[in-house]
Amino acid sequence: PKLPMYHPYHPFKNVSKNDEILQVPLAVVLPDPSSAPISLLNIAKKNTETEITSYLIVQTLPYDPETEVICRYQYALFPEAKSEMNGHESIWAQSLIYEKDHQYAKIPATQIKIYESEKNKLSPSILCGNSMKLGNVNDLRGRCLWSLVLGSHTGTLKDDGFFAEISHAFIGLTYFIHHGDAYQNFLHSMKKKSTREILNHILDLKDADIKDDSTIDR
C-alpha cells in the first residue's frame, strides 16, 4: 500500500518459514484521524497545516523473532516512484509513534533518496537506509501503534525538533497481527464488517490480545 509501513530492510528475507511472506489483509485511508490519541492529534495540529491523511493497516511480521523492523515510509512519500525518474529525488521523514496514549518511539529526521536503478530497469532504487529502527519482531507482534509521519522537502528542524516545512502528514494505526491461526481468525472476523467496525474492534482489543502498553523511549 502507498502508506507508511514497517518491515525489515529486506522484506523477503529472515522469514520464519520458507513459504511465508508479509501479509497486509487490510490497508485503507480513513475519512479523518479522530480515533487517534488526542495528544498525538494535538502535536500534529500544532506543527502542520498540511492536510493529514489518516489510515488503518493490518499487517503480519512473519520473520524470525529477533529480526529488526524498520520504518519504511518511502511507500507514502514516493507513491509514484518510477524507474524512468531523471537523476534522483529525496525527501526527509520523521515520526512520533504512540501506543494508546503513551509515546512508544520517536524516529529522528532521516533523508530518503530515490534514483534511477542501474541494476533493475523495472523498478527504482530507494535509499532509505536502516537507521529508522522501530524494534524487533518479537516486541512488535500483537501491538497496535499509532504513527504521526511527517515528510519535508528541506529537512530543516525547529527548536522543538519537528520540521519547519512539512509537505506530507500521515496519522494512522498499524496492527501487527500474529500470523497463523490469529491471522485466519482475523480474516474471518472482518467478513461483513465496515472499516469503522473493524477499527473499533482493533481499538477495543484487550490485554490478552495486545502486549502491555509500557512506554518505551528509543
C-alpha positions in Angstrom: 0.0 0.0 0.0 1.0 3.6 -0.6 1.0 4.3 3.1 3.6 4.2 5.9 4.8 0.6 6.5 7.0 -1.3 8.9 9.1 -4.3 8.0 12.8 -5.4 7.8 15.2 -3.8 5.4 14.8 -6.8 3.1 11.1 -7.8 3.5 11.5 -11.2 1.9 14.5 -12.4 4.0 14.6 -13.8 7.5 11.1 -15.2 7.2 10.4 -17.8 9.9 9.2 -20.3 7.3 10.2 -20.5 3.7 6.6 -20.3 2.4 5.7 -17.2 4.4 5.6 -13.6 3.2 4.5 -10.3 4.7 0.7 -10.2 4.5 -1.4 -7.0 4.5 -5.1 -8.1 4.8 -6.3 -4.5 5.4 -5.0 -1.1 4.2 -7.4 1.7 4.0 -7.5 5.5 4.1 -9.8 6.8 6.8 -12.1 9.8 6.4 -10.4 11.6 9.4 -7.9 10.9 12.2 -10.5 11.4 15.0 -9.8 8.0 16.6 -6.1 8.8 17.1 -4.8 9.7 20.6 -5.7 13.3 21.5 -2.1 14.1 22.5 -0.9 12.9 19.1 -3.5 14.9 17.2 -2.6 18.0 19.2 1.0 17.6 18.2 0.1 17.2 14.6 -2.2 20.3 14.6 0.4 22.4 16.4 3.1 21.6 13.9 1.4 21.5 10.5 -1.4 23.0 8.5 -0.8 20.3 5.8 -3.8 18.1 5.1 -3.5 14.9 7.2 -4.0 11.6 5.6 -5.5 9.1 8.1 -5.1 5.4 7.6 -5.5 1.9 9.1 -3.2 -1.0 8.3 -3.3 -4.6 9.5 -0.1 -6.5 8.7 1.9 -9.5 9.7 5.6 -9.8 10.7 6.4 -13.4 9.5 10.1 -13.1 10.5 12.5 -14.6 13.0 11.7 -13.2 16.5 14.9 -11.1 16.7 14.7 -9.6 13.2 14.9 -5.8 13.2 11.9 -3.9 12.0 12.4 -0.6 10.2 10.2 2.3 9.3 9.5 2.1 5.6 8.0 5.5 4.7 9.0 5.6 1.1 5.7 4.0 0.0 3.8 7.0 1.3 6.3 9.7 0.5 7.2 8.5 -3.0 3.9 6.8 -4.1 4.6 7.4 -7.8 8.2 6.3 -7.9 9.3 5.1 -11.4 12.5 3.8 -12.8 12.4 6.5 -15.5 13.0 9.2 -13.0 15.6 11.7 -14.1 18.5 11.6 -11.7 17.4 11.3 -8.1 15.0 12.9 -5.7 14.9 13.0 -2.0 12.6 13.8 0.9 13.1 13.9 4.7 10.9 11.9 7.1 10.4 11.8 10.8 7.7 10.2 13.0 6.3 10.0 16.5 4.8 6.7 17.5 2.2 6.1 20.2 0.8 3.0 21.9 -2.6 4.1 23.3 -1.8 7.4 25.0 1.9 6.8 25.6 4.9 7.6 23.4 6.4 4.4 22.1 9.1 5.7 19.9 10.4 8.9 18.3 12.0 8.4 14.9 14.5 11.2 14.1 14.6 13.1 10.8 16.1 10.9 8.1 16.7 11.5 4.4 15.1 9.1 1.9 16.5 9.1 -1.6 15.1 7.6 -4.7 17.0 7.3 -8.0 17.1 5.5 -11.3 18.1 1.9 -10.9 21.1 0.7 -12.7 20.6 -3.0 -11.7 16.9 -3.3 -12.3 15.3 -1.3 -15.1 11.8 -2.3 -14.0 11.8 -0.5 -10.6 13.6 2.4 -9.0 16.2 2.1 -6.3 15.2 3.6 -3.0 17.9 4.5 -0.4 16.1 4.6 2.9 18.9 3.0 5.0 18.3 1.1 8.1 18.6 3.9 10.6 14.8 4.3 11.2 14.6 1.4 13.6 11.3 0.7 15.4 12.1 -2.6 17.3 12.3 -6.3 16.8 9.6 -8.7 15.6 9.1 -10.3 19.0 8.4 -7.0 20.7 6.0 -5.7 18.0 3.8 -8.7 17.3 0.3 -8.2 18.7 0.8 -4.4 19.2 -1.4 -1.6 17.9 0.7 1.5 17.2 -0.4 5.0 16.1 2.1 6.8 13.9 2.4 10.5 13.1 4.6 10.5 10.0 5.8 13.8 8.6 7.6 14.5 5.3 9.7 17.5 4.4 11.5 18.7 1.2 14.0 20.7 3.2 14.6 18.8 6.4 15.1 22.0 8.4 14.1 21.5 12.1 12.6 23.9 14.5 13.7 24.3 18.1 11.1 21.6 19.2 12.6 19.1 16.8 9.9 19.0 14.2 10.2 20.0 10.6 9.8 23.7 9.8 8.4 22.9 6.4 6.0 19.9 6.1 5.0 18.6 2.7 3.3 15.4 3.9 1.4 14.4 7.0 0.0 11.0 8.0 -1.7 9.7 11.1 -2.5 6.0 11.2 -3.0 2.9 13.2 -0.9 -0.2 12.4 -1.9 -3.5 14.0 0.9 -6.1 13.9 -1.3 -9.2 13.9 0.1 -12.6 14.8 0.3 -14.9 11.8 -1.0 -18.4 11.7 -4.4 -19.1 13.4 -4.7 -15.5 14.7 -4.3 -14.2 11.1 -7.0 -16.6 9.8 -9.3 -15.7 12.7 -8.9 -12.0 11.9 -9.8 -12.5 8.3 -12.9 -14.4 9.3 -13.9 -11.6 11.8 -13.7 -9.0 9.1 -16.4 -10.5 7.0 -19.4 -8.3 6.5 -17.9 -5.6 8.8 -17.4 -2.0 7.8 -14.0 -0.3 8.1 -15.2 1.7 11.1 -16.4 -1.5 12.8 -13.0 -3.2 12.2 -11.1 -0.1 13.5 -13.3 -0.1 16.7 -12.7 -3.8 17.1 -8.9 -3.4 16.9 -9.0 -0.4 19.4 -11.1 -2.5 21.8 -8.7 -5.4 21.9 -8.0 -6.4 25.4 -4.7 -7.0 27.2 -5.0 -10.7 26.4 -4.6 -9.8 22.7 -2.1 -7.0 23.0 1.1 -6.7 25.0 1.4 -4.3 27.9 1.4 -0.7 26.9 4.6 0.2 28.7 6.3 3.4 27.4 9.5 2.7 25.5 11.9 5.5 24.8 14.1 4.8 21.8 
